[in-house]
Amino acid sequence: MQTRITRAVLFAVAGFAQWGAVAQVDEDTPGYFPFWIPALDDAATFTDMSFLNPEPAGASGRAQIRDGHFYDAAGKRLRLLGTNLCFRGDFPEKEYAAAMAGHLRKLGFNIIRFHHMDNGTVPWGIWLPDYSALDPGQVDKLDWLIYQLKQHGIYTNLNLHVSFTYPGIPESAPGEFLFGKGLDNFYPEYIQAQKDYAAALLTHRNPYTKTTYAEEPAVLVIEINNENALTNIPWNALRAMPEPHQKELARLWHAWLAAHYPSTEELRTRWDEAREPLGDELLTDRCFEQGAEGWELEQ
């Protein structure tokens, strides 16, 4: 098995290198021939890795996590090799879905991450043009593709909030708050918007699998909120947080402090418990007053 996988990888790399060479020369160059890797190829060749996924995804039931690892319901350890579909790539035309799933299975993938579905309106994303609800046509394409992936032994990783732009964020806000990053950890309207979207998507019943996405054993992972935290936003950006979000964060913070400390003096006492005076400077010539003397330069 290891030999077959290695050969497939080498073949793919060699193929891309050859394609690059052909693209740079005239078609009539002696010794060259056109070569490409088909995008929807599920033919049984020596590069076929589909034997890794012999049965429908979730066939034995919902997967479980034990000691930090995925196992299927039958107790077999799951190894996961996946890739992303993004934006309108999450919603291919239905006539391509079966071949697409077959091609991904042939490449050895057994999980697909549906990323940036929430970014925009049809055809770019999953929303109706007015963002009032999920677009039925887009949802149907998604349903059909996930069904085909399941039949080909490929699990699904559904992403919820990735790049939906919440209303009320001014264009002048620091870029760190793009798509409401950080803000929807505490701002009530954005939290409710996440709940509404999750409910609409996860309780929707896929007519092809006959299950909701919350019930579907082929849905292995649900990512609630992508790359999103207040702690990874620089202090200067936090200070420039737009209103009314900054006011709401300050309100929550002050309420938390008041609930934990009876007075400002008690707060200072508790927060100063671990304070220690600064020790001696450990860096020699930290301001480089003597140039690079005593420092070792590397590139």
VOPAGU-2260 file (C-alpha; in pm, 1 decimal, decimal comma):
REM VOPAGU-2260
SITE   aa  ch    i         X         Y         Z
SITE  MET   A    0       0,0       0,0       0,0
SITE  GLN   A    1     279,2     240,3      88,0
SITE  THR   A    2     449,0     176,0    -247,8
SITE  ARG   A    3     128,8     252,1    -441,1
SITE  ILE   A    4      79,8     580,6    -255,7
SITE  THR   A    5     441,6     684,5    -312,9
SITE  ARG   A    6     419,7     610,0    -685,0
SITE  ALA   A    7     100,9     809,0    -714,9
SITE  VAL   A    8     257,5    1113,1    -553,1
SITE  LEU   A    9     568,7    1093,2    -771,0
SITE  PHE   A   10     355,6    1049,8   -1081,3
SITE  ALA   A   11     147,0    1355,5    -996,0
SITE  VAL   A   12     454,2    1570,2    -930,4
SITE  ALA   A   13     618,3    1455,6   -1251,5
SITE  GLY   A   14     297,4    1524,5   -1439,0
SITE  PHE   A   15     273,4    1882,7   -1316,3
SITE  ALA   A   16     640,2    1941,8   -1398,5
SITE  GLN   A   17     588,8    1809,5   -1752,6
SITE  TRP   A   18     274,8    2021,5   -1800,5
SITE  GLY   A   19     473,2    2328,6   -1696,4
SITE  ALA   A   20     737,5    2248,7   -1955,4
SITE  VAL   A   21     482,0    2197,9   -2232,9
SITE  ALA   A   22     316,5    2530,2   -2149,6
SITE  GLN   A   23     642,7    2713,2   -2216,9
SITE  VAL   A   24     721,2    2571,9   -2560,4
SITE  ASP   A   25     558,3    2560,2   -2900,2
SITE  GLU   A   26     322,9    2267,9   -2957,8
SITE  ASP   A   27     541,8    2150,5   -3246,7
SITE  THR   A   28     861,0    2131,4   -3039,8
SITE  PRO   A   29    1024,1    1794,2   -3116,1
SITE  GLY   A   30    1029,9    1553,7   -2825,5
SITE  TYR   A   31     740,3    1718,0   -2637,8
SITE  PHE   A   32     384,6    1596,1   -2612,9
SITE  PRO   A   33      71,8    1740,1   -2446,6
SITE  PHE   A   34       2,5    1603,3   -2101,1
SITE  TRP   A   35    -250,9    1701,0   -1837,6
SITE  ILE   A   36    -421,6    1554,0   -1532,0
SITE  PRO   A   37    -798,8    1539,5   -1591,7
SITE  ALA   A   38   -1006,0    1721,1   -1329,6
SITE  LEU   A   39   -1288,1    1463,3   -1314,0
SITE  ASP   A   40   -1100,1    1138,3   -1365,0
SITE  ASP   A   41   -1219,5     833,6   -1170,0
SITE  ALA   A   42   -1076,6     567,0   -1401,1
SITE  ALA   A   43    -911,9     263,2   -1241,2
SITE  THR   A   44    -541,6     327,1   -1308,8
SITE  PHE   A   45    -227,9     242,1   -1112,5
SITE  THR   A   46    -261,6     580,5    -937,8
SITE  ASP   A   47    -609,5     490,9    -807,2
SITE  MET   A   48    -628,5     530,7    -428,0
SITE  SER   A   49   -1002,1     458,1    -402,4
SITE  PHE   A   50    -930,2     128,2    -226,2
SITE  LEU   A   51    -864,6     339,7      84,6
SITE  ASN   A   52   -1236,6     424,7     101,9
SITE  PRO   A   53   -1411,4      92,2      40,4
SITE  GLU   A   54   -1755,5     181,9     180,5
SITE  PRO   A   55   -1984,7     483,3     224,4
SITE  ALA   A   56   -1871,7     736,3     482,4
SITE  GLY   A   57   -2035,7     676,2     818,9
SITE  ALA   A   58   -2165,3     335,2     709,7
SITE  SER   A   59   -2118,6     191,6    1060,4
SITE  GLY   A   60   -2265,5     497,0    1233,8
SITE  ARG   A   61   -2139,7     819,8    1385,0
SITE  ALA   A   62   -1765,2     842,7    1439,2
SITE  GLN   A   63   -1625,6     884,6    1789,0
SITE  ILE   A   64   -1317,5    1039,1    1948,9
SITE  ARG   A   65   -1105,4     826,1    2180,1
SITE  ASP   A   66    -778,6     942,1    2335,3
SITE  GLY   A   67    -757,3    1226,8    2087,4
SITE  HIS   A   68    -816,0    1014,6    1775,7
SITE  PHE   A   69   -1111,2     954,1    1543,1
SITE  TYR   A   70   -1267,1     606,4    1530,9
SITE  ASP   A   71   -1562,2     485,7    1329,2
SITE  ALA   A   72   -1859,5     329,3    1506,3
SITE  ALA   A   73   -1714,7     -17,3    1443,0
SITE  GLY   A   74   -1404,1      73,1    1644,4
SITE  LYS   A   75   -1165,7     116,0    1350,2
SITE  ARG   A   76    -918,1     405,3    1365,5
SITE  LEU   A   77    -990,2     669,8    1100,6
SITE  ARG   A   78    -704,8     826,0     909,7
SITE  LEU   A   79    -811,7    1151,1     746,8
SITE  LEU   A   80    -670,3    1306,5     431,4
SITE  GLY   A   81    -866,8    1608,6     317,9
SITE  THR   A   82    -883,2    1924,6     115,7
SITE  ASN   A   83   -1094,8    2239,8      91,1
SITE  LEU   A   84   -1378,4    2351,8    -130,6
SITE  CYS   A   85   -1432,2    2728,7    -108,0
SITE  PHE   A   86   -1690,0    2989,8    -209,0
SITE  ARG   A   87   -1881,0    2882,5    -523,4
SITE  GLY   A   88   -1671,3    2565,7    -533,4
SITE  ASP   A   89   -1895,6    2437,8    -253,3
SITE  PHE   A   90   -2189,2    2434,6    -497,4
SITE  PRO   A   91   -2090,2    2259,2    -822,9
SITE  GLU   A   92   -2355,0    2189,2   -1083,8
SITE  LYS   A   93   -2525,9    1861,9   -1002,7
SITE  GLU   A   94   -2418,8    1687,0   -1324,2
SITE  TYR   A   95   -2053,9    1711,6   -1211,1
SITE  ALA   A   96   -2096,0    1604,8    -848,3
SITE  ALA   A   97   -2067,0    1225,5    -894,4
SITE  ALA   A   98   -1755,4    1249,6   -1112,5
SITE  MET   A   99   -1608,6    1506,1    -875,6
SITE  ALA   A  100   -1660,3    1273,4    -578,4
SITE  GLY   A  101   -1513,1     985,0    -775,1
SITE  HIS   A  102   -1206,8    1187,6    -865,8
SITE  LEU   A  103   -1150,7    1294,1    -504,5
SITE  ARG   A  104   -1185,9     932,6    -391,6
SITE  LYS   A  105    -935,3     823,6    -656,2
SITE  LEU   A  106    -688,4    1079,2    -517,3
SITE  GLY   A  107    -723,9     918,9    -172,9
SITE  PHE   A  108    -919,3    1194,4      -0,5
SITE  ASN   A  109   -1171,8    1087,6     258,1
SITE  ILE   A  110   -1285,3    1421,2     402,4
SITE  ILE   A  111   -1379,9    1748,5     234,2
SITE  ARG   A  112   -1397,7    2081,3     418,3
SITE  PHE   A  113   -1674,2    2313,8     300,2
SITE  HIS   A  114   -1519,8    2658,0     356,1
SITE  HIS   A  115   -1652,4    3013,7     302,6
SITE  MET   A  116   -2004,7    2891,1     221,1
SITE  ASP   A  117   -2145,3    3183,9     418,3
SITE  ASN   A  118   -1945,1    3451,3     238,8
SITE  GLY   A  119   -2201,8    3583,6      -5,5
SITE  THR   A  120   -2508,7    3538,9    -218,5
SITE  VAL   A  121   -2579,8    3300,9    -504,9
SITE  PRO   A  122   -2373,7    3191,6    -698,9
SITE  TRP   A  123   -2078,2    3286,9    -476,0
SITE  GLY   A  124   -2229,6    3167,6    -148,7
SITE  ILE   A  125   -2530,5    3007,1      14,8
SITE  TRP   A  126   -2749,7    3315,0      72,5
SITE  LEU   A  127   -3043,7    3457,4    -117,0
SITE  PRO   A  128   -2965,3    3797,2    -276,2
SITE  ASP   A  129   -3115,6    3983,1      21,9
SITE  TYR   A  130   -2947,2    3758,2     282,8
SITE  SER   A  131   -3288,0    3679,6     432,2
SITE  ALA   A  132   -3248,4    3300,7     410,7
SITE  LEU   A  133   -3049,3    3019,2     251,7
SITE  ASP   A  134   -3087,5    2993,0    -124,6
SITE  PRO   A  135   -3281,4    2669,3    -205,4
SITE  GLY   A  136   -3089,1    2609,5    -528,8
SITE  GLN   A  137   -2751,1    2640,3    -359,1
SITE  VAL   A  138   -2861,7    2417,0     -73,0
SITE  ASP   A  139   -2979,8    2153,5    -322,3
SITE  LYS   A  140   -2639,9    2151,8    -494,3
SITE  LEU   A  141   -2471,3    2119,8    -155,6
SITE  ASP   A  142   -2704,2    1834,7     -55,0
SITE  TRP   A  143   -2636,7    1642,7    -375,6
SITE  LEU   A  144   -2258,2    1683,7    -353,5
SITE  ILE   A  145   -2246,1    1573,8      10,7
SITE  TYR   A  146   -2459,8    1271,7     -77,9
SITE  GLN   A  147   -2220,6    1180,0    -360,2
SITE  LEU   A  148   -1919,3    1226,1    -134,6
SITE  LYS   A  149   -2079,0     998,8     124,4
SITE  GLN   A  150   -2141,0     726,8    -134,0
SITE  HIS   A  151   -1774,0     747,9    -233,9
SITE  GLY   A  152   -1651,1     705,5     124,3
SITE  ILE   A  153   -1573,2    1074,6     182,1
SITE  TYR   A  154   -1671,8    1248,5     505,2
SITE  THR   A  155   -1780,7    1612,3     531,1
SITE  ASN   A  156   -1641,9    1895,3     743,1
SITE  LEU   A  157   -1900,4    2175,7     754,3
SITE  ASN   A  158   -1785,2    2526,6     843,6
SITE  LEU   A  159   -2038,2    2766,1     997,6
SITE  HIS   A  160   -1918,8    3126,6    1036,4
SITE  VAL   A  161   -1615,0    3192,0     819,3
SITE  SER   A  162   -1656,8    3512,9     619,7
SITE  PHE   A  163   -2013,7    3634,9     648,6
SITE  THR   A  164   -2007,9    4012,8     701,8
SITE  TYR   A  165   -2236,3    4112,5     987,8
SITE  PRO   A  166   -2431,2    4438,6     946,8
SITE  GLY   A  167   -2320,3    4750,3    1129,1
SITE  ILE   A  168   -1940,7    4719,3    1097,8
SITE  PRO   A  169   -1812,2    5046,2     946,8
SITE  GLU   A  170   -1566,2    5032,1     657,6
SITE  SER   A  171   -1327,7    5243,0     865,7
SITE  ALA   A  172   -1292,6    4967,7    1128,2
SITE  PRO   A  173    -945,9    4807,0    1156,7
SITE  GLY   A  174    -898,8    4516,1     919,1
SITE  GLU   A  175    -871,3    4273,1    1210,2
SITE  PHE   A  176   -1250,2    4302,5    1248,4
SITE  LEU   A  177   -1322,3    4201,3     889,4
SITE  PHE   A  178   -1618,6    3958,2     876,8
SITE  GLY   A  179   -1687,9    4041,3    1242,3
SITE  LYS   A  180   -1381,4    3853,1    1364,9
SITE  GLY   A  181   -1353,0    3888,7    1741,0
SITE  LEU   A  182   -1673,5    4090,0    1763,6
SITE  ASP   A  183   -1906,5    3791,7    1738,9
SITE  ASN   A  184   -1755,2    3640,5    2050,8
SITE  PHE   A  185   -1947,3    3891,8    2261,9
SITE  TYR   A  186   -2180,3    4112,1    2054,0
SITE  PRO   A  187   -2536,5    3979,5    2110,4
SITE  GLU   A  188   -2673,9    4044,9    1760,5
SITE  TYR   A  189   -2385,3    3859,9    1597,2
SITE  ILE   A  190   -2409,5    3568,2    1839,6
SITE  GLN   A  191   -2778,0    3535,6    1753,0
SITE  ALA   A  192   -2696,8    3552,5    1382,1
SITE  GLN   A  193   -2457,2    3258,1    1426,7
SITE  LYS   A  194   -2725,4    3058,6    1607,1
SITE  ASP   A  195   -2984,5    3131,8    1336,9
SITE  TYR   A  196   -2748,8    3026,3    1056,8
SITE  ALA   A  197   -2643,7    2709,4    1240,2
SITE  ALA   A  198   -3006,4    2615,2    1303,0
SITE  ALA   A  199   -3105,3    2676,3     939,5
SITE  LEU   A  200   -2818,6    2468,2     801,6
SITE  LEU   A  201   -2785,9    2187,6    1055,5
SITE  THR   A  202   -3158,0    2114,7    1095,0
SITE  HIS   A  203   -3213,9    2115,8     717,8
SITE  ARG   A  204   -3298,5    1764,5     596,9
SITE  ASN   A  205   -3095,0    1648,9     300,3
SITE  PRO   A  206   -3348,0    1480,9      67,4
SITE  TYR   A  207   -3080,8    1247,4     -73,0
SITE  THR   A  208   -2931,2    1119,2     253,1
SITE  LYS   A  209   -3271,7    1144,3     432,2
SITE  THR   A  210   -3103,0    1296,3     738,5
SITE  THR   A  211   -3039,9    1641,9     878,6
SITE  TYR   A  212   -2679,7    1755,1     890,6
SITE  ALA   A  213   -2697,4    1741,4    1269,3
SITE  GLU   A  214   -2786,5    1370,1    1244,5
SITE  GLU   A  215   -2578,6    1267,2     943,0
SITE  PRO   A  216   -2294,2    1025,2    1036,3
SITE  ALA   A  217   -2102,5    1125,7     720,8
SITE  VAL   A  218   -2068,9    1477,9     865,3
SITE  LEU   A  219   -1759,6    1415,6    1073,8
SITE  VAL   A  220   -1671,9    1771,1    1182,4
SITE  ILE   A  221   -1857,7    2098,5    1229,7
SITE  GLU   A  222   -1638,9    2407,0    1272,0
SITE  ILE   A  223   -1835,3    2667,2    1466,3
SITE  ASN   A  224   -1629,2    2979,4    1400,2
SITE  ASN   A  225   -1315,7    2999,7    1188,1
SITE  GLU   A  226    -997,6    3179,7    1305,1
SITE  ASN   A  227   -1185,2    3391,9    1552,2
SITE  ALA   A  228   -1073,2    3527,5    1890,2
SITE  LEU   A  229   -1020,3    3855,6    2069,5
SITE  THR   A  230    -681,9    3739,5    2196,4
SITE  ASN   A  231    -521,0    3738,6    1850,5
SITE  ILE   A  232    -620,6    4098,9    1773,2
SITE  PRO   A  233    -342,5    4354,6    1837,9
SITE  TRP   A  234    -393,1    4597,8    2124,4
SITE  ASN   A  235    -399,5    4901,2    1894,5
SITE  ALA   A  236    -680,8    4743,8    1692,1
SITE  LEU   A  237    -874,5    4664,8    2008,8
SITE  ARG   A  238    -842,3    5028,6    2114,7
SITE  ALA   A  239    -982,5    5129,6    1774,5
SITE  MET   A  240   -1275,9    4886,8    1795,4
SITE  PRO   A  241   -1579,0    5053,2    1632,4
SITE  GLU   A  242   -1897,0    5148,1    1810,6
SITE  PRO   A  243   -2132,8    5020,7    1932,6
SITE  HIS   A  244   -1915,1    4712,2    1975,5
SITE  GLN   A  245   -1654,0    4876,5    2197,5
SITE  LYS   A  246   -1919,7    5008,5    2431,5
SITE  GLU   A  247   -2076,1    4661,1    2459,9
SITE  LEU   A  248   -1740,1    4497,7    2533,4
SITE  ALA   A  249   -1666,4    4760,5    2801,5
SITE  ARG   A  250   -2009,1    4699,4    2956,1
SITE  LEU   A  251   -1950,7    4325,3    2975,7
SITE  TRP   A  252   -1600,0    4371,8    3115,5
SITE  HIS   A  253   -1710,6    4613,8    3385,9
SITE  ALA   A  254   -1998,9    4384,2    3481,4
SITE  TRP   A  255   -1757,0    4092,1    3514,7
SITE  LEU   A  256   -1520,8    4295,6    3733,6
SITE  ALA   A  257   -1806,6    4415,3    3955,8
SITE  ALA   A  258   -1928,9    4056,9    4000,0
SITE  HIS   A  259   -1584,6    3931,8    4107,8
SITE  TYR   A  260   -1449,2    4217,2    4322,3
SITE  PRO   A  261   -1639,9    4417,4    4588,3
SITE  SER   A  262   -1427,7    4730,3    4534,9
SITE  THR   A  263   -1161,0    4883,5    4316,1
SITE  GLU   A  264    -912,9    4852,2    4601,1
SITE  GLU   A  265    -984,5    4477,7    4629,9
SITE  LEU   A  266    -933,0    4444,8    4254,9
SITE  ARG   A  267    -593,3    4617,2    4277,3
SITE  THR   A  268    -489,6    4398,4    4569,3
SITE  ARG   A  269    -584,2    4075,1    4393,9
SITE  TRP   A  270    -426,9    4168,8    4061,5
SITE  ASP   A  271    -104,2    4281,5    4227,7
SITE  GLU   A  272     -49,0    3954,8    4418,3
SITE  ALA   A  273     202,8    3821,5    4167,3
SITE  ARG   A  274     373,6    4155,6    4094,2
SITE  GLU   A  275     750,8    4146,0    4137,9
SITE  PRO   A  276    1007,8    4422,8    4091,5
SITE  LEU   A  277    1203,6    4414,2    3770,0
SITE  GLY   A  278    1537,0    4234,2    3790,3
SITE  ASP   A  279    1870,5    4322,7    3635,8
SITE  GLU   A  280    1889,5    4377,2    3260,5
SITE  LEU   A  281    1992,8    4050,8    3093,0
SITE  LEU   A  282    2074,5    4187,8    2746,8
SITE  THR   A  283    2415,7    4339,0    2688,3
SITE  ASP   A  284    2397,8    4677,6    2514,3
SITE  ARG   A  285    2028,1    4634,1    2443,3
SITE  CYS   A  286    2008,9    4975,3    2269,4
SITE  PHE   A  287    2303,7    4895,5    2038,0
SITE  GLU   A  288    2498,1    5199,1    2155,7
SITE  GLN   A  289    2817,8    5010,7    2066,3
SITE  GLY   A  290    2684,7    4882,8    1735,6
SITE  ALA   A  291    2675,5    4506,4    1696,3
SITE  GLU   A  292    2956,5    4443,4    1944,7
SITE  GLY   A  293    2864,5    4148,5    2163,0
SITE  TRP   A  294    2585,2    4041,2    1929,9
SITE  GLU   A  295    2596,1    3755,2    1683,0
SITE  LEU   A  296    2427,8    3841,4    1353,2
SITE  GLU   A  297    2250,6    3576,6    1148,6
SITE  GLN   A  298    2054,6    3582,0     825,5
